[in-house]
Amino acid sequence: AVGSSVLSSGINAEYGDAIDSCKPDSVIQIGGSGSKCVLVADGTADAYLFASPGTKKWDTCAGEAIIKALGGTFTDVYGAPIKYDADVSYPNKNGVLAAMSNHDFYLSKIPADIMQRK
């Protein structure tokens, strides 16, 4: 069974559909990408899924470093690494998916309509 997913306090339909598709036991609503990453890193939440554009590179870089240093996985919703090169735009246009384990499970649950927008 899936534990909890982390999401922002403000959600749109697309984002809600992505969370619902994971069929979490519970959903933790909390603001701030860093806060979400800490809850994933410390095991309070199983995944941080933000299936919409909205976060920026400066929102995710520190949380990604922590999750990856502890052995977790941090990608966009397509499973691609988030790039921080000087030549890339600041928004994370393809969302965020982070988990300490079972990242592939969460990736497989992203709704087809979101996966096809790439």
MOPE-V880832 format. One record per run of one state. SS is the DSSP state (~ for helix, > for strand, _ for the rest). FROM is the first residue (numbers start at 0). TO is the last residue. Records with the same first field share a line. If there is no record, write none. Layout:
SS=FROM-TO + FROM-TO
This chain:
_=0-2 + 7-11 + 21-24 + 29-31 + 41-45 + 50-54 + 69-71 + 75-89 + 91-94 + 99-101 + 108-110 + 115-117
>=3-6 + 25-28 + 46-49 + 55-55 + 72-74 + 90-90 + 95-98
~=12-20 + 32-40 + 56-68 + 102-107 + 111-114
